[in-house]
Each structure stands twice: as structure tokens, then as C-alpha cells.
Amino acid sequence: MNRKILFIFISTLLPFLCFGQQSYFYTVPTTYSDGWKTSDLLSQQIDTTLLYKGFQQLANVDHKIHSVLIIKNEHLVFEEYYQDYSYDIVHDLRSVNKSIKSILMGIAIDKGFIESEDDLIFKYLKTPVPQKNLDPRKDNITIKHLLTMSMGLDCNDWDKKSKGQEDRVYKKKDWLQYTLDLPMDREPGKTALYCSMGTVLAAEIIAQASGMSLDAFTKRYLFDPLGISNIQRGHTTTDKEIISSGKRLYMTPRDMAKIGKLILQKGLWEGQQIVSESWITTSTSIHTQITGIDYGYLWWQFPFIHQGKRTNATLATGNGGQYIMIFPEQDMVIVFTGGAYNSQEDKLPFKIVSDLIIPSLRQH
């Protein structure tokens, strides 16, 4: 969806501020042993009037949101769950996992397993190698091309006719081989098209370069330092055995928020630099556009506009309404999970942020 269409859709999504009759009762998030400090909205300079009215309306309409969390000034100040979800139930992140893989690539470079994102992919990807549609342009694909979804292969998840469209690939026996055998349809780095298989290749490069499975690498260098242990891995589209690099990630919203906080703190976590500040800066900078929306290294850059004022956010997004939204200037992270798969209803969180949360920040 391009930016213009997204803005039009958000502006017409639900009569969100036509308030219903059911009362909404705010409660301060519960403190558990997961490292999160909790406090109330007012203590973090968030006006409650509009939020209470908006979430009262949400309680009176049919929606597919599963959770909403707000972290302000390092405090968890808002936490609501719907559809029988709760704080300790893991959720399918879908493509939010792509942004986590971007962090992992930065760690792999920091640790010296990979020299640079400018390196050619076949410097590290020893197997498989292309066997079909041999093309010298494939030898020019870099890791950066994978991270910016501009590798040049015929791979576009948003075009069902594309040979590399993800649902087609999921039916294949060897995802890596099939992807590398796709024909080239443009020069590497020329045009960015949304391609999930490119991130699978990037994850496999991390695994082969480090000599560890992606699961083990992630646990050692990212999840253990952040205190994240309640996770699952799998895939909803196939019963076949899947390589670690291709599995989906399931995580709790509170742990998703830790990923957001890590980005907000430029890779620093409790005094330890988990991933270099320079990588966070580079990976969340704008390198290209996909359907008119600014894109970094598997992170989106998106502006929220309220009353003519622009609020910039770094986003990890996933099908169905999975979002980690990072607002550096506001020292804020917002997390959503949802079940609006393959539906435009998964854009409702944008409406909530632009019409309820941002206007409630007192500095605005």
C-alpha cells in the first residue's frame, strides 16, 4: 500500500471518535519480573481524556486488535488485551520478525562474523548456489540489497504473478534453492520490491557466517541479554520441516516492546551495547522506498500527521496488525498485535496513534 492510499484509508477507518455507552476503566499495568517499570499515564505527561473516550469506543465496536501497549519514558503506562489474549501469551509477529533480523545482522557485523553489509552474499552463503536462470547480476547481490529488498530477483510478495511471491515459495521443498534460482528482472539495488525470501537469505547468511543456527544466535546475542525467553518458532503455512532461518517468531507484546526500547536506546540495554549505535542509526535511516513509503534496513520510516504537525516514527510491521512503533523524539514505544490477516483492518492502529495517542501527549 503506498503512502497516499494509506493516509486515505486511515482517514476513513471507523467513526472512531463517535463514542459508545460502555464505560472504559483504565488500570495501571501490573509489574511482573520481566524488567518493565510501570506507572500511570498522568505521571508520564499523557492526558487521559481523549484516550479514555477512544478506548471506550473500541470496547463498543467489532475489531481484530489483540493488544495495545504504550511505553513512555521507559515506563509501561498502558496495556490492554482483547480476544482472550493476555500479557504472557505469545503472538505470531509475521514480518515484524524481519526488523529483528536487521538487528541480528548488525550484531553479526559487530561480532566480526560478517565484515560489512556491502559484502557480496556469496562470500558467506556457501550453499546452496544458483543452478537455474544463471545470470552474472546474481554475483553482484550484496547483503545490503537483501536488507533493502532490492536484490533484483523476480520476487514481490505483493504481486501474485511474481515467481518469488512468498505463498508460491512456501509450497517448494527447498526455499533457499528456489529463491536463488529465480530469474533476475532488474539490476541489484535499482528498485525495492517487498520480498520475504530476501530476509530468509539474510538470516541464512548470519547462520552460515557464525556457524550457529539462527535460533541459537538470536538467543545468545539478543534474547538472553534482553531477558526474553517466552518465545516460539514455527510456520502457519506448511507442515514441512523448515530451516531455522525461515521460521516465524512468536513473542509476547511486552517482549516486542523490549525490541522497540532497544532501538530507542540506540542498541544500549542496561549498560550493555547489544548492537552498535552506528548500526541502529544506519539501519533505521532511509535507504529506499517501497510503494512510496520510506524504508531502511528492514525498518519502515513513517510520519504521523496530526493538525499539520509531523511526528516521525520507526516501524516494524507485520500482516494482521503487528506493530512496533518507535518515536525517538517522544521517548515512546507503542506495540500492537492483531488478527486482521490479509485485511485493511490491520491499519486501525495507525488511526489510534494519530487520533488518540499523539494528541494525548502534553508536549503536543
ABEGO torsion letter per residue (X at the ends): XBAAAAAAAAAABEBAABBBABBBBBBBBBBBAAGBBBBBAAAAGBBAAAAAAAAAAAAABBBABABBBBBBGGBBABBBBBGGBBAABBBBAEAAAAAAAAAAAAAAAAAGABABAABBAAAABAOBBBABGBBAAAAABBAAAAAAGAAGBBBBAABAABAABAAAAAABABAAAAAAABBBABBBGABBBBBAAAAAAAAAAAAAAAGBBAAAAAAAAAAAAAGBABBBBEBAABABBBBAAABBBBBBAAAAAAAAAAAAAGGBBGGBBABBAAAAAAAABBABBBGGBBBBBGBBBBBBBBGGBBBBBBBBBBBGGBBBBBBAAAGBBBBBBBABBGBAAAAAAAAAAAAAAAAABAAX
